[in-house]
Amino acid sequence: MSNPPSVLFVCLGNICRSPLAEAALRDAAHTHSVPIDVDSAGTGNWHVGEPPDRRAQAVARANGCDIAGLRGRQVQREDFYRFDHVIALDHDNLRNLEAMRPEGSPASLSLLLDHVPGRRGEAVADPYFGDAGGFDETWSDVTQGAQAILRTLAQRS
Ligand code: 4NP
């Protein structure tokens, strides 16, 4: 494992769920003084170079995180060598990552909520086509995931 450990969160557009997961883990790691490299990406390319969705920015801000400076990017094959943990937000993205993952690459691949006791196999629902309330649910899910990942990584370091 690299030092510090590195985590890449992946959703579809990289403008809603994975930037929020990135912010939640970075914030929790900072609070607990655990060094972790965190980034996010999308399997799709529609929002490359764009800031997070304004509803995602709003829920992050309401929870003390500024994500306005993040920009969308598409996941690359090299990411499976750059990151220790590549973590998908839902099953479609996990399947796409499994398909593109270079054989023998070292990254572990998982679903975010697999890390949360009692929530194994659950997806973080896509809030993009819903209302603002969906983003509160996203924040709750990614916060649970981030805290569980932090606990695991802090035990290993
Ligand atoms: P995300 O949400 O995968 O959580 O960033 C989406 C963002 C954009 C689209 C779909 C989901 N889209 O279809 O453009």
py3Dmol code that shows the C-alpha trace and the ligand (Angstrom):
import py3Dmol

protein = """\
ATOM      1  CA  MET A   1       0.000   0.000   0.000  1.00  0.00           C
ATOM      2  CA  SER A   2       1.251   3.496  -0.797  1.00  0.00           C
ATOM      3  CA  ASN A   3       2.127   5.900   1.978  1.00  0.00           C
ATOM      4  CA  PRO A   4      -0.157   7.657   2.677  1.00  0.00           C
ATOM      5  CA  PRO A   5      -2.879   5.261   1.471  1.00  0.00           C
ATOM      6  CA  SER A   6      -4.784   6.497  -1.572  1.00  0.00           C
ATOM      7  CA  VAL A   7      -8.481   6.285  -2.399  1.00  0.00           C
ATOM      8  CA  LEU A   8     -10.325   7.079  -5.643  1.00  0.00           C
ATOM      9  CA  PHE A   9     -14.130   7.345  -5.557  1.00  0.00           C
ATOM     10  CA  VAL A  10     -15.926   6.711  -8.838  1.00  0.00           C
ATOM     11  CA  CYS A  11     -19.504   7.486  -9.904  1.00  0.00           C
ATOM     12  CA  LEU A  12     -20.985   8.149 -13.343  1.00  0.00           C
ATOM     13  CA  GLY A  13     -20.621  11.899 -13.910  1.00  0.00           C
ATOM     14  CA  ASN A  14     -18.110  12.926 -11.186  1.00  0.00           C
ATOM     15  CA  ILE A  15     -20.300  15.934 -10.363  1.00  0.00           C
ATOM     16  CA  CYS A  16     -22.620  14.582  -7.619  1.00  0.00           C
ATOM     17  CA  ARG A  17     -21.811  11.453  -5.594  1.00  0.00           C
ATOM     18  CA  SER A  18     -18.062  10.927  -5.952  1.00  0.00           C
ATOM     19  CA  PRO A  19     -17.065  14.565  -5.262  1.00  0.00           C
ATOM     20  CA  LEU A  20     -19.214  14.378  -2.120  1.00  0.00           C
ATOM     21  CA  ALA A  21     -17.526  11.123  -1.089  1.00  0.00           C
ATOM     22  CA  GLU A  22     -14.145  12.762  -1.753  1.00  0.00           C
ATOM     23  CA  ALA A  23     -15.098  15.752   0.422  1.00  0.00           C
ATOM     24  CA  ALA A  24     -16.493  13.579   3.221  1.00  0.00           C
ATOM     25  CA  LEU A  25     -13.367  11.401   3.420  1.00  0.00           C
ATOM     26  CA  ARG A  26     -10.974  14.338   3.155  1.00  0.00           C
ATOM     27  CA  ASP A  27     -12.879  16.135   5.916  1.00  0.00           C
ATOM     28  CA  ALA A  28     -12.996  13.088   8.221  1.00  0.00           C
ATOM     29  CA  ALA A  29      -9.297  12.337   7.600  1.00  0.00           C
ATOM     30  CA  HIS A  30      -8.411  15.934   8.428  1.00  0.00           C
ATOM     31  CA  THR A  31     -10.528  15.898  11.606  1.00  0.00           C
ATOM     32  CA  HIS A  32      -8.810  12.720  12.829  1.00  0.00           C
ATOM     33  CA  SER A  33      -5.340  13.686  11.527  1.00  0.00           C
ATOM     34  CA  VAL A  34      -5.112  10.579   9.327  1.00  0.00           C
ATOM     35  CA  PRO A  35      -3.066  11.174   6.154  1.00  0.00           C
ATOM     36  CA  ILE A  36      -4.897   9.880   3.061  1.00  0.00           C
ATOM     37  CA  ASP A  37      -4.687  10.871  -0.633  1.00  0.00           C
ATOM     38  CA  VAL A  38      -8.246  11.237  -1.933  1.00  0.00           C
ATOM     39  CA  ASP A  39      -9.567  11.897  -5.430  1.00  0.00           C
ATOM     40  CA  SER A  40     -12.702  11.198  -7.476  1.00  0.00           C
ATOM     41  CA  ALA A  41     -13.576  10.475 -11.097  1.00  0.00           C
ATOM     42  CA  GLY A  42     -16.474   9.438 -13.318  1.00  0.00           C
ATOM     43  CA  THR A  43     -16.871   6.490 -15.663  1.00  0.00           C
ATOM     44  CA  GLY A  44     -18.637   8.857 -18.093  1.00  0.00           C
ATOM     45  CA  ASN A  45     -17.055  11.830 -19.880  1.00  0.00           C
ATOM     46  CA  TRP A  46     -20.005  14.269 -20.155  1.00  0.00           C
ATOM     47  CA  HIS A  47     -18.912  16.518 -17.297  1.00  0.00           C
ATOM     48  CA  VAL A  48     -15.133  16.528 -17.688  1.00  0.00           C
ATOM     49  CA  GLY A  49     -13.736  19.891 -16.580  1.00  0.00           C
ATOM     50  CA  GLU A  50     -16.998  20.984 -14.908  1.00  0.00           C
ATOM     51  CA  PRO A  51     -17.442  21.924 -11.243  1.00  0.00           C
ATOM     52  CA  PRO A  52     -19.722  19.751  -9.099  1.00  0.00           C
ATOM     53  CA  ASP A  53     -23.504  20.084  -9.538  1.00  0.00           C
ATOM     54  CA  ARG A  54     -24.715  23.165  -7.609  1.00  0.00           C
ATOM     55  CA  ARG A  55     -26.964  20.929  -5.424  1.00  0.00           C
ATOM     56  CA  ALA A  56     -23.896  18.870  -4.463  1.00  0.00           C
ATOM     57  CA  GLN A  57     -21.984  22.080  -3.722  1.00  0.00           C
ATOM     58  CA  ALA A  58     -24.878  23.253  -1.537  1.00  0.00           C
ATOM     59  CA  VAL A  59     -25.103  20.091   0.573  1.00  0.00           C
ATOM     60  CA  ALA A  60     -21.327  20.044   0.984  1.00  0.00           C
ATOM     61  CA  ARG A  61     -21.341  23.695   2.064  1.00  0.00           C
ATOM     62  CA  ALA A  62     -24.167  23.032   4.534  1.00  0.00           C
ATOM     63  CA  ASN A  63     -21.901  20.392   6.080  1.00  0.00           C
ATOM     64  CA  GLY A  64     -18.803  22.558   6.218  1.00  0.00           C
ATOM     65  CA  CYS A  65     -17.060  21.444   3.006  1.00  0.00           C
ATOM     66  CA  ASP A  66     -16.192  23.610   0.006  1.00  0.00           C
ATOM     67  CA  ILE A  67     -16.121  21.547  -3.199  1.00  0.00           C
ATOM     68  CA  ALA A  68     -16.464  24.448  -5.670  1.00  0.00           C
ATOM     69  CA  GLY A  69     -12.864  24.046  -6.828  1.00  0.00           C
ATOM     70  CA  LEU A  70     -13.209  20.383  -7.858  1.00  0.00           C
ATOM     71  CA  ARG A  71     -13.441  19.566 -11.578  1.00  0.00           C
ATOM     72  CA  GLY A  72     -14.875  16.500 -13.263  1.00  0.00           C
ATOM     73  CA  ARG A  73     -12.522  13.957 -14.794  1.00  0.00           C
ATOM     74  CA  GLN A  74     -12.929  10.526 -16.339  1.00  0.00           C
ATOM     75  CA  VAL A  75     -11.382   7.466 -14.732  1.00  0.00           C
ATOM     76  CA  GLN A  76      -8.268   6.145 -16.559  1.00  0.00           C
ATOM     77  CA  ARG A  77      -6.614   2.730 -16.659  1.00  0.00           C
ATOM     78  CA  GLU A  78      -3.602   4.328 -14.926  1.00  0.00           C
ATOM     79  CA  ASP A  79      -5.811   4.999 -11.893  1.00  0.00           C
ATOM     80  CA  PHE A  80      -5.649   1.279 -11.072  1.00  0.00           C
ATOM     81  CA  TYR A  81      -1.895   1.741 -10.510  1.00  0.00           C
ATOM     82  CA  ARG A  82      -2.050   5.171  -8.866  1.00  0.00           C
ATOM     83  CA  PHE A  83      -4.628   4.335  -6.167  1.00  0.00           C
ATOM     84  CA  ASP A  84      -4.673   1.591  -3.512  1.00  0.00           C
ATOM     85  CA  HIS A  85      -8.462   1.588  -3.355  1.00  0.00           C
ATOM     86  CA  VAL A  86     -10.839   2.309  -6.229  1.00  0.00           C
ATOM     87  CA  ILE A  87     -14.319   2.593  -4.736  1.00  0.00           C
ATOM     88  CA  ALA A  88     -17.494   2.662  -6.828  1.00  0.00           C
ATOM     89  CA  LEU A  89     -20.643   4.399  -5.703  1.00  0.00           C
ATOM     90  CA  ASP A  90     -23.018   1.922  -7.370  1.00  0.00           C
ATOM     91  CA  HIS A  91     -23.152  -1.430  -9.151  1.00  0.00           C
ATOM     92  CA  ASP A  92     -23.145  -0.110 -12.748  1.00  0.00           C
ATOM     93  CA  ASN A  93     -19.979   1.837 -12.100  1.00  0.00           C
ATOM     94  CA  LEU A  94     -18.422  -1.132 -10.286  1.00  0.00           C
ATOM     95  CA  ARG A  95     -19.140  -3.342 -13.329  1.00  0.00           C
ATOM     96  CA  ASN A  96     -17.607  -0.762 -15.682  1.00  0.00           C
ATOM     97  CA  LEU A  97     -14.522  -0.491 -13.482  1.00  0.00           C
ATOM     98  CA  GLU A  98     -14.171  -4.283 -13.364  1.00  0.00           C
ATOM     99  CA  ALA A  99     -14.295  -4.341 -17.179  1.00  0.00           C
ATOM    100  CA  MET A 100     -11.632  -1.649 -17.653  1.00  0.00           C
ATOM    101  CA  ARG A 101      -9.302  -2.717 -14.860  1.00  0.00           C
ATOM    102  CA  PRO A 102      -5.926  -3.844 -16.279  1.00  0.00           C
ATOM    103  CA  GLU A 103      -5.164  -7.453 -15.390  1.00  0.00           C
ATOM    104  CA  GLY A 104      -2.742  -7.677 -12.481  1.00  0.00           C
ATOM    105  CA  SER A 105      -3.170  -4.033 -11.435  1.00  0.00           C
ATOM    106  CA  PRO A 106      -2.783  -3.617  -7.686  1.00  0.00           C
ATOM    107  CA  ALA A 107      -5.824  -1.506  -6.728  1.00  0.00           C
ATOM    108  CA  SER A 108      -8.564  -3.097  -4.642  1.00  0.00           C
ATOM    109  CA  LEU A 109     -12.016  -2.560  -6.121  1.00  0.00           C
ATOM    110  CA  SER A 110     -15.133  -2.300  -3.973  1.00  0.00           C
ATOM    111  CA  LEU A 111     -18.531  -0.675  -3.510  1.00  0.00           C
ATOM    112  CA  LEU A 112     -18.572   2.255  -1.073  1.00  0.00           C
ATOM    113  CA  LEU A 113     -21.290   0.888   1.191  1.00  0.00           C
ATOM    114  CA  ASP A 114     -19.542  -2.533   1.371  1.00  0.00           C
ATOM    115  CA  HIS A 115     -17.354  -0.809   3.945  1.00  0.00           C
ATOM    116  CA  VAL A 116     -20.306   0.095   6.198  1.00  0.00           C
ATOM    117  CA  PRO A 117     -21.334  -2.659   8.630  1.00  0.00           C
ATOM    118  CA  GLY A 118     -24.835  -3.870   7.731  1.00  0.00           C
ATOM    119  CA  ARG A 119     -24.919  -2.153   4.318  1.00  0.00           C
ATOM    120  CA  ARG A 120     -22.850  -4.567   2.225  1.00  0.00           C
ATOM    121  CA  GLY A 121     -23.980  -4.652  -1.418  1.00  0.00           C
ATOM    122  CA  GLU A 122     -26.004  -1.437  -1.225  1.00  0.00           C
ATOM    123  CA  ALA A 123     -25.644   1.335  -3.798  1.00  0.00           C
ATOM    124  CA  VAL A 124     -25.509   5.088  -3.250  1.00  0.00           C
ATOM    125  CA  ALA A 125     -28.540   6.168  -5.312  1.00  0.00           C
ATOM    126  CA  ASP A 126     -27.970   8.573  -8.201  1.00  0.00           C
ATOM    127  CA  PRO A 127     -29.456  11.942  -7.099  1.00  0.00           C
ATOM    128  CA  TYR A 128     -28.906  13.743 -10.427  1.00  0.00           C
ATOM    129  CA  PHE A 129     -32.438  13.468 -11.821  1.00  0.00           C
ATOM    130  CA  GLY A 130     -34.176  13.880  -8.437  1.00  0.00           C
ATOM    131  CA  ASP A 131     -34.826  16.833  -6.143  1.00  0.00           C
ATOM    132  CA  ALA A 132     -32.496  18.503  -3.644  1.00  0.00           C
ATOM    133  CA  GLY A 133     -33.604  16.127  -0.866  1.00  0.00           C
ATOM    134  CA  GLY A 134     -31.814  13.306  -2.666  1.00  0.00           C
ATOM    135  CA  PHE A 135     -28.528  15.085  -2.040  1.00  0.00           C
ATOM    136  CA  ASP A 136     -29.082  14.967   1.739  1.00  0.00           C
ATOM    137  CA  GLU A 137     -29.440  11.197   1.414  1.00  0.00           C
ATOM    138  CA  THR A 138     -26.267  11.105  -0.701  1.00  0.00           C
ATOM    139  CA  TRP A 139     -24.394  13.088   1.950  1.00  0.00           C
ATOM    140  CA  SER A 140     -25.595  10.729   4.679  1.00  0.00           C
ATOM    141  CA  ASP A 141     -24.489   7.669   2.653  1.00  0.00           C
ATOM    142  CA  VAL A 142     -21.073   9.026   1.685  1.00  0.00           C
ATOM    143  CA  THR A 143     -20.414  10.194   5.257  1.00  0.00           C
ATOM    144  CA  GLN A 144     -21.124   6.707   6.588  1.00  0.00           C
ATOM    145  CA  GLY A 145     -18.849   5.249   3.914  1.00  0.00           C
ATOM    146  CA  ALA A 146     -16.061   7.742   4.568  1.00  0.00           C
ATOM    147  CA  GLN A 147     -16.104   7.122   8.313  1.00  0.00           C
ATOM    148  CA  ALA A 148     -15.983   3.352   7.835  1.00  0.00           C
ATOM    149  CA  ILE A 149     -13.079   3.612   5.351  1.00  0.00           C
ATOM    150  CA  LEU A 150     -11.224   5.940   7.683  1.00  0.00           C
ATOM    151  CA  ARG A 151     -11.594   3.469  10.571  1.00  0.00           C
ATOM    152  CA  THR A 152     -10.163   0.673   8.415  1.00  0.00           C
ATOM    153  CA  LEU A 153      -7.256   2.731   7.066  1.00  0.00           C
ATOM    154  CA  ALA A 154      -6.412   4.196  10.480  1.00  0.00           C
ATOM    155  CA  GLN A 155      -6.177   0.661  11.926  1.00  0.00           C
ATOM    156  CA  ARG A 156      -3.705  -0.357   9.192  1.00  0.00           C
ATOM    157  CA  SER A 157      -1.402   2.638   9.432  1.00  0.00           C
TER     158      SER A 157
END
"""
ligand_1 = """\
14
4NP
P -23.050 11.367 -10.444
O -24.465 11.867 -11.008
O -22.734 10.091 -11.205
O -23.332 11.103 -9.000
O -22.074 12.477 -10.701
C -24.741 12.033 -12.360
C -24.296 13.161 -12.994
C -24.604 13.350 -14.345
C -25.345 12.388 -15.019
C -25.776 11.261 -14.347
C -25.477 11.081 -13.016
N -25.667 12.617 -16.378
O -26.435 11.782 -16.932
O -25.206 13.582 -16.991
"""
view = py3Dmol.view(width=600, height=400)
view.addModel(protein, "pdb")
view.setStyle({"model": 0}, {"cartoon": {"style": "trace"}})
view.addModel(ligand_1, "xyz")
view.setStyle({"model": 1}, {"stick": {}})
view.zoomTo()
view.show()
